[in-house]
Amino acid sequence: MGESDRSEMQLLDIADLMRQGYDEAYIDEWKERLGVSDLFQECLESIHQNNAE
């Protein structure tokens, strides 16, 4: 699996998690450990932008 495939999969996983709801404290801890904080933030900003339109 290539780097972009992995990032796309992670982005889809994060978006799905946000739609379903999540334990913010738990996710905050694990997004740091897994190194996906930037990706998580990007997804969060995208969702807020789409909701504002």
C-alpha positions, -999 to 999 in steps of 0.1 A, spaced: 0 0 0 14 34 -10 18 65 11 -11 83 -5 -34 52 -2 -26 50 35 -34 87 40 -66 84 20 -77 54 41 -68 73 73 -88 104 61 -118 82 54 -115 65 88 -113 99 106 -143 113 87 -164 82 95 -154 85 132 -164 121 133 -198 114 117 -205 87 143 -193 106 173 -163 98 195 -147 101 229 -127 132 224 -102 126 253 -95 91 241 -90 102 205 -68 131 215 -45 106 232 -44 82 203 -41 106 174 -9 118 189 5 83 194 -5 73 159 9 105 143 -24 115 127 -30 148 145 -25 169 114 -47 147 93 -74 147 120 -73 185 121 -75 188 83 -106 165 83 -122 185 112 -116 218 93 -130 203 61 -162 192 79 -167 225 95 -162 243 62 -187 220 45 -213 226 73 -209 264 69 -218 263 32 
